[in-house]
Amino acid sequence: MATFYANPDEENEIWIERAPIDSPRFRIWHYIFFCFSAFTVLMVLFCCCMKIRVPRTKQEIEADYCRKKLAEKFRQRLKLIKNQDMEAMDLERALQIIKDDYREEKTKICATSSIPHSTL
């Protein structure tokens, strides 16, 4: 006689092969596997979606902030360089252009204000 049960002799069955509910479909090891899989998926989603912060010193945080601001200003200055000039551009040349722009702005500020050029 055919049955849907994995083992028709349920009295001699080991505990992990028993059905916790009166359903012939899932055994205890199936439920353990489902719970472990769900926990693993939730842990992966949590770790991928949440940004876990590593504690840093105050000096590191301030240095990162200064780097971010400098990079932002540098990007703004680079956008002002003409596209034709970018073909033969390298980092040293870009820095030189930005330094020249800075000096020009510094002289303009000194010319419009009464602040001596050496104090800026």
MDAnalysis code that builds the backbone (N, CA, C; Angstrom):
import MDAnalysis as mda
import numpy as np

u = mda.Universe.empty(360, n_residues=120, atom_resindex=np.repeat(np.arange(120), 3), trajectory=True)
u.add_TopologyAttr("name", ["N", "CA", "C"] * 120)
u.add_TopologyAttr("resid", np.arange(1, 121))
u.add_TopologyAttr("resname", ["MET", "ALA", "THR", "PHE", "TYR", "ALA", "ASN", "PRO", "ASP", "GLU", "GLU", "ASN", "GLU", "ILE", "TRP", "ILE", "GLU", "ARG", "ALA", "PRO", "ILE", "ASP", "SER", "PRO", "ARG", "PHE", "ARG", "ILE", "TRP", "HIS", "TYR", "ILE", "PHE", "PHE", "CYS", "PHE", "SER", "ALA", "PHE", "THR", "VAL", "LEU", "MET", "VAL", "LEU", "PHE", "CYS", "CYS", "CYS", "MET", "LYS", "ILE", "ARG", "VAL", "PRO", "ARG", "THR", "LYS", "GLN", "GLU", "ILE", "GLU", "ALA", "ASP", "TYR", "CYS", "ARG", "LYS", "LYS", "LEU", "ALA", "GLU", "LYS", "PHE", "ARG", "GLN", "ARG", "LEU", "LYS", "LEU", "ILE", "LYS", "ASN", "GLN", "ASP", "MET", "GLU", "ALA", "MET", "ASP", "LEU", "GLU", "ARG", "ALA", "LEU", "GLN", "ILE", "ILE", "LYS", "ASP", "ASP", "TYR", "ARG", "GLU", "GLU", "LYS", "THR", "LYS", "ILE", "CYS", "ALA", "THR", "SER", "SER", "ILE", "PRO", "HIS", "SER", "THR", "LEU"])
u.atoms.positions = np.array([
    [0.835, -1.170, 0.000],
    [0.000, 0.000, 0.000],
    [0.891, 1.250, 0.000],
    [0.636, 2.182, -0.896],
    [1.441, 3.402, -1.025],
    [0.917, 4.484, -0.086],
    [1.849, 5.221, 0.514],
    [1.475, 6.339, 1.374],
    [2.287, 7.565, 0.960],
    [1.857, 8.720, 1.456],
    [2.590, 9.963, 1.210],
    [3.642, 10.217, 2.282],
    [3.669, 9.403, 3.300],
    [4.627, 9.559, 4.381],
    [5.983, 9.007, 3.958],
    [7.069, 9.655, 4.447],
    [8.412, 9.181, 4.129],
    [8.673, 7.830, 4.777],
    [8.152, 7.653, 5.963],
    [8.340, 6.393, 6.687],
    [7.003, 5.992, 7.294],
    [6.381, 4.989, 6.777],
    [5.077, 4.603, 7.345],
    [5.185, 4.048, 8.763],
    [6.371, 3.639, 9.184],
    [6.561, 3.113, 10.527],
    [7.021, 4.251, 11.436],
    [6.094, 5.158, 11.818],
    [6.446, 6.379, 12.537],
    [6.864, 6.138, 13.978],
    [6.549, 5.039, 14.562],
    [6.918, 4.794, 15.949],
    [8.422, 4.616, 16.116],
    [9.082, 4.069, 15.125],
    [10.522, 3.828, 15.199],
    [11.341, 4.922, 14.499],
    [10.708, 6.010, 14.149],
    [11.369, 7.086, 13.405],
    [12.198, 7.971, 14.344],
    [13.368, 8.473, 13.867],
    [14.170, 9.373, 14.695],
    [13.459, 10.726, 14.793],
    [13.817, 11.505, 15.799],
    [13.077, 12.738, 16.122],
    [13.123, 13.767, 15.003],
    [14.220, 13.850, 14.264],
    [14.346, 14.889, 13.245],
    [13.506, 14.570, 12.003],
    [13.101, 13.327, 11.861],
    [12.283, 12.924, 10.716],
    [10.789, 12.955, 11.021],
    [10.432, 13.298, 12.250],
    [9.006, 13.344, 12.600],
    [8.375, 14.626, 12.104],
    [7.107, 14.576, 11.856],
    [6.358, 15.758, 11.436],
    [5.832, 16.463, 12.677],
    [6.183, 17.740, 12.890],
    [5.718, 18.429, 14.101],
    [4.230, 18.748, 14.048],
    [3.716, 18.903, 12.858],
    [2.282, 19.155, 12.665],
    [1.729, 17.914, 11.967],
    [0.459, 17.752, 11.980],
    [-0.130, 16.564, 11.360],
    [-0.119, 16.636, 9.842],
    [0.871, 17.287, 9.289],
    [0.994, 17.400, 7.848],
    [2.061, 16.418, 7.369],
    [1.788, 15.669, 6.341],
    [2.788, 14.708, 5.865],
    [3.877, 15.345, 4.998],
    [3.818, 16.640, 4.772],
    [4.745, 17.266, 3.824],
    [6.098, 17.629, 4.432],
    [6.115, 18.250, 5.596],
    [7.365, 18.762, 6.127],
    [7.750, 18.052, 7.413],
    [9.040, 17.794, 7.537],
    [9.601, 17.173, 8.736],
    [10.275, 18.251, 9.575],
    [10.767, 17.900, 10.749],
    [11.419, 18.861, 11.639],
    [12.652, 19.449, 10.965],
    [13.429, 18.634, 10.264],
    [14.641, 19.160, 9.634],
    [14.304, 20.159, 8.534],
    [13.119, 20.005, 7.909],
    [12.691, 21.004, 6.922],
    [12.480, 22.364, 7.597],
    [11.806, 22.364, 8.740],
    [11.547, 23.616, 9.460],
    [12.856, 24.242, 9.969],
    [13.775, 23.407, 10.428],
    [15.079, 23.935, 10.866],
    [15.789, 24.601, 9.692],
    [15.768, 23.945, 8.534],
    [16.398, 24.511, 7.348],
    [15.722, 25.816, 6.932],
    [14.407, 25.879, 6.950],
    [13.681, 27.100, 6.574],
    [14.032, 28.255, 7.523],
    [14.065, 27.970, 8.811],
    [14.406, 29.023, 9.789],
    [15.839, 29.499, 9.596],
    [16.766, 28.582, 9.399],
    [18.161, 28.958, 9.182],
    [18.315, 29.771, 7.897],
    [17.631, 29.371, 6.840],
    [17.692, 30.105, 5.566],
    [17.117, 31.506, 5.704],
    [15.973, 31.627, 6.378],
    [15.361, 32.941, 6.572],
    [16.273, 33.837, 7.405],
    [16.871, 33.280, 8.454],
    [17.801, 34.058, 9.279],
    [18.996, 34.521, 8.458],
    [19.544, 33.651, 7.630],
    [20.691, 34.009, 6.797],
    [20.332, 35.105, 5.804],
    [19.193, 34.988, 5.160],
    [18.763, 36.012, 4.200],
    [18.554, 37.350, 4.902],
    [17.902, 37.345, 6.049],
    [17.695, 38.588, 6.792],
    [19.018, 39.206, 7.243],
    [19.951, 38.388, 7.670],
    [21.252, 38.901, 8.099],
    [22.011, 39.517, 6.920],
    [21.977, 38.875, 5.776],
    [22.649, 39.419, 4.591],
    [22.001, 40.732, 4.178],
    [20.687, 40.785, 4.151],
    [19.994, 42.025, 3.793],
    [20.312, 43.134, 4.790],
    [20.319, 42.809, 6.049],
    [20.626, 43.805, 7.076],
    [22.043, 44.338, 6.911],
    [22.998, 43.445, 6.717],
    [24.395, 43.871, 6.595],
    [24.652, 44.643, 5.300],
    [23.945, 44.311, 4.232],
    [24.148, 45.009, 2.966],
    [23.458, 46.371, 2.950],
    [22.329, 46.477, 3.592],
    [21.551, 47.719, 3.539],
    [21.947, 48.715, 4.618],
    [22.392, 48.253, 5.735],
    [22.739, 49.146, 6.826],
    [24.221, 49.482, 6.753],
    [24.515, 50.751, 6.891],
    [25.906, 51.179, 6.894],
    [26.397, 51.129, 8.337],
    [27.310, 50.233, 8.599],
    [27.834, 50.088, 9.947],
    [29.036, 51.010, 10.076],
    [28.979, 51.870, 11.047],
    [30.015, 52.884, 11.225],
    [31.115, 52.357, 12.125],
    [32.338, 52.597, 11.710],
    [33.504, 52.216, 12.491],
    [33.923, 53.428, 13.309],
    [34.089, 53.281, 14.609],
    [34.485, 54.439, 15.419],
    [35.867, 54.945, 15.005],
    [35.973, 56.265, 14.883],
    [37.226, 56.903, 14.491],
    [37.555, 58.001, 15.478],
    [38.780, 58.484, 15.395],
    [39.176, 59.570, 16.276],
    [38.669, 60.893, 15.713],
    [38.662, 61.894, 16.546],
    [38.207, 63.219, 16.133],
    [39.106, 63.786, 15.030],
    [40.405, 63.543, 15.118],
    [41.335, 64.036, 14.120],
    [41.071, 63.405, 12.755],
    [40.760, 62.103, 12.731],
    [40.455, 61.440, 11.463],
    [39.195, 62.006, 10.836],
    [38.189, 62.258, 11.666],
    [36.930, 62.808, 11.163],
    [37.154, 64.203, 10.596],
    [37.911, 65.040, 11.318],
    [38.180, 66.395, 10.832],
    [39.033, 66.374, 9.570],
    [40.006, 65.477, 9.489],
    [40.851, 65.375, 8.297],
    [40.034, 64.924, 7.092],
    [39.122, 63.974, 7.293],
    [38.255, 63.537, 6.198],
    [37.354, 64.662, 5.722],
    [36.866, 65.467, 6.651],
    [36.022, 66.605, 6.297],
    [36.810, 67.613, 5.458],
    [38.052, 67.901, 5.877],
    [38.890, 68.840, 5.117],
    [39.202, 68.288, 3.727],
    [39.498, 66.996, 3.634],
    [39.756, 66.380, 2.324],
    [38.530, 66.484, 1.422],
    [37.369, 66.253, 1.996],
    [36.136, 66.317, 1.216],
    [35.908, 67.730, 0.693],
    [36.114, 68.726, 1.527],
    [35.930, 70.118, 1.103],
    [36.944, 70.506, 0.025],
    [38.209, 70.115, 0.214],
    [39.233, 70.420, -0.786],
    [38.926, 69.743, -2.121],
    [38.490, 68.489, -2.075],
    [38.162, 67.778, -3.305],
    [36.975, 68.431, -4.010],
    [36.018, 68.912, -3.218],
    [34.858, 69.589, -3.791],
    [35.282, 70.877, -4.498],
    [36.138, 71.665, -3.853],
    [36.632, 72.897, -4.474],
    [37.458, 72.583, -5.713],
    [38.268, 71.536, -5.638],
    [39.098, 71.143, -6.774],
    [38.222, 70.747, -7.963],
    [37.162, 69.976, -7.700],
    [36.238, 69.576, -8.770],
    [35.565, 70.783, -9.409],
    [35.184, 71.753, -8.583],
    [34.557, 72.965, -9.118],
    [35.526, 73.717, -10.020],
    [36.778, 73.813, -9.610],
    [37.784, 74.496, -10.426],
    [38.069, 73.739, -11.710],
    [38.087, 72.419, -11.636],
    [38.342, 71.625, -12.841],
    [37.234, 71.788, -13.874],
    [36.020, 72.013, -13.398],
    [34.906, 72.206, -14.328],
    [35.058, 73.499, -15.128],
    [35.827, 74.446, -14.599],
    [36.027, 75.723, -15.281],
    [37.058, 75.627, -16.409],
    [37.857, 74.571, -16.419],
    [38.874, 74.412, -17.466],
    [38.178, 74.037, -18.775],
    [38.629, 74.622, -19.849],
    [38.006, 74.378, -21.156],
    [38.196, 72.929, -21.588],
    [37.245, 72.441, -22.371],
    [37.306, 71.062, -22.845],
    [38.506, 70.829, -23.756],
    [38.872, 71.833, -24.532],
    [40.007, 71.680, -25.441],
    [41.308, 71.503, -24.656],
    [41.397, 72.151, -23.508],
    [42.600, 72.044, -22.689],
    [42.704, 70.698, -21.973],
    [41.602, 69.990, -21.853],
    [41.596, 68.732, -21.094],
    [42.270, 67.586, -21.841],
    [42.458, 67.712, -23.153],
    [43.065, 66.622, -23.910],
    [44.505, 66.361, -23.472],
    [45.254, 67.418, -23.219],
    [46.655, 67.275, -22.831],
    [46.848, 67.568, -21.344],
    [45.843, 67.310, -20.553],
    [45.866, 67.664, -19.136],
    [46.369, 66.495, -18.294],
    [47.209, 66.817, -17.309],
    [47.591, 65.861, -16.288],
    [47.403, 66.548, -14.931],
    [47.639, 65.828, -13.875],
    [47.375, 66.367, -12.542],
    [48.250, 67.583, -12.233],
    [49.496, 67.523, -12.640],
    [50.406, 68.637, -12.364],
    [49.949, 69.906, -13.075],
    [49.541, 69.774, -14.331],
    [49.059, 70.932, -15.101],
    [47.750, 71.463, -14.509],
    [46.861, 70.587, -14.091],
    [45.595, 71.019, -13.482],
    [45.865, 71.776, -12.182],
    [46.791, 71.285, -11.376],
    [47.136, 71.986, -10.137],
    [47.730, 73.363, -10.422],
    [48.547, 73.447, -11.452],
    [49.142, 74.733, -11.814],
    [48.061, 75.736, -12.243],
    [47.085, 75.280, -13.027],
    [45.989, 76.163, -13.455],
    [45.190, 76.634, -12.250],
    [44.915, 75.735, -11.339],
    [44.135, 76.100, -10.154],
    [44.929, 77.061, -9.263],
    [46.238, 76.844, -9.146],
    [47.061, 77.773, -8.372],
    [47.059, 79.164, -9.004],
    [47.136, 79.215, -10.320],
    [47.098, 80.506, -11.008],
    [45.766, 81.213, -10.771],
    [44.672, 80.456, -10.843],
    [43.348, 81.032, -10.564],
    [43.284, 81.566, -9.135],
    [43.857, 80.811, -8.215],
    [43.855, 81.239, -6.808],
    [44.640, 82.531, -6.630],
    [45.783, 82.613, -7.261],
    [46.584, 83.842, -7.154],
    [45.849, 85.047, -7.742],
    [45.167, 84.825, -8.879],
    [44.397, 85.915, -9.495],
    [43.285, 86.392, -8.562],
    [42.570, 85.444, -7.967],
    [41.499, 85.825, -7.038],
    [42.065, 86.531, -5.814],
    [43.197, 86.083, -5.351],
    [43.829, 86.693, -4.189],
    [44.216, 88.141, -4.475],
    [44.748, 88.396, -5.655],
    [45.125, 89.771, -6.001],
    [43.890, 90.641, -6.195],
    [42.808, 90.065, -6.740],
    [41.560, 90.826, -6.896],
    [41.001, 91.214, -5.531],
    [41.038, 90.287, -4.592],
    [40.519, 90.562, -3.250],
    [41.376, 91.626, -2.572],
    [42.669, 91.520, -2.730],
    [43.570, 92.502, -2.121],
    [43.382, 93.879, -2.755],
    [43.105, 93.915, -4.038],
    [42.935, 95.197, -4.715],
    [41.644, 95.883, -4.280],
    [40.589, 95.106, -3.994],
    [39.312, 95.699, -3.605],
    [39.232, 96.005, -2.121],
    [40.083, 95.398, -1.334],
    [40.029, 95.649, 0.106],
    [41.319, 96.328, 0.560],
    [41.331, 96.703, 1.802],
    [42.516, 97.372, 2.337],
    [43.453, 96.393, 3.040],
    [43.237, 95.089, 2.835],
    [44.069, 94.070, 3.485],
    [45.390, 93.952, 2.702],
    [46.506, 93.951, 3.374],
    [47.788, 93.785, 2.679],
    [47.877, 92.417, 2.007],
    [48.550, 92.337, 0.879],
    [48.657, 91.114, 0.086],
    [49.343, 89.981, 0.844],
    [50.279, 90.290, 1.715],
    [51.039, 89.259, 2.413],
    [50.246, 88.578, 3.518],
    [49.152, 89.185, 4.010],
    [48.388, 88.558, 5.103],
    [47.380, 87.542, 4.618],
    [47.058, 87.508, 3.345],
    [46.082, 86.535, 2.849],
    [46.690, 85.205, 2.594],
])
